[in-house]
Amino acid sequence: MTRLKYQSGEEIKKGDHVIFHGEPAEIEFVVEGLTENATLDWYMKEFGGGVMIREPKHYGMIFIPIGSLHEMEDLELLSRASN
């Protein structure tokens, strides 16, 4: 399984607090392989995996397919979600 990473090299994790195109956002979910979750499996089958970002001001929810993550210079980790 491929671990999805920010440009900084850190692993992308569900709940991460990020900056996306200059706005505060949160990682809603990360899809790196098939699961038993029909929604996540759909994203895996359609796009080969990726990241769903929640940014309410401009984008709402936006899915970044795995093949486009390398272009996401405007996706930066701020902090990890507190458990």
C-alpha positions in Angstrom: 0.0 0.0 0.0 1.3 3.4 -1.0 1.3 6.0 1.8 0.1 9.4 0.6 2.3 12.3 1.6 2.4 16.0 1.7 5.1 17.9 -0.4 7.0 18.1 2.9 7.3 14.3 3.0 5.0 13.8 6.0 2.2 11.2 5.7 -1.3 12.5 5.1 -3.7 11.3 7.8 -7.4 11.6 8.4 -8.2 14.6 10.7 -5.0 16.5 9.8 -5.5 20.3 10.1 -4.1 21.8 6.9 -3.9 24.9 4.8 -5.4 24.4 1.3 -4.9 27.3 -1.1 -4.4 29.7 1.8 -7.5 28.6 3.7 -7.8 26.4 6.9 -9.1 23.0 6.0 -9.2 19.4 7.3 -8.4 16.0 5.8 -11.8 14.2 5.8 -10.5 10.9 4.7 -7.5 9.2 2.9 -8.0 6.4 0.5 -4.9 4.2 0.0 -6.4 0.8 -0.7 -9.6 -1.2 -0.8 -11.5 -1.5 2.5 -15.0 -2.7 3.3 -16.4 0.8 3.1 -18.3 1.2 -0.1 -17.7 4.9 -0.4 -13.9 4.7 0.1 -13.7 1.7 -2.2 -15.5 3.7 -4.9 -12.8 6.4 -4.8 -10.1 3.7 -4.9 -11.7 2.0 -7.9 -12.4 5.2 -9.8 -9.2 7.2 -9.0 -6.7 4.7 -7.5 -6.9 6.5 -4.2 -6.5 10.0 -2.9 -7.5 12.5 -0.3 -10.8 14.2 0.6 -10.4 17.7 2.0 -13.0 19.8 3.8 -12.5 23.5 3.2 -15.9 25.3 3.9 -15.1 28.8 2.7 -14.5 28.3 -1.0 -14.5 24.6 -1.9 -16.7 22.6 0.5 -15.4 19.1 -0.1 -12.8 18.4 -2.7 -11.2 15.1 -3.6 -7.6 15.1 -4.8 -6.8 11.9 -6.7 -3.5 10.2 -6.0 -2.2 11.2 -9.4 -2.6 14.9 -8.7 -1.2 15.0 -5.2 2.3 15.8 -6.5 0.9 19.0 -7.9 -0.6 20.2 -4.6 1.9 22.7 -3.5 -0.9 24.6 -1.8 -1.7 21.7 0.6 0.3 22.1 3.8 0.1 20.3 7.1 -0.5 22.6 10.1 -1.1 20.0 12.8 -2.3 16.5 13.5 -5.8 15.9 14.9 -5.9 15.4 18.6 -7.2 12.0 19.6 
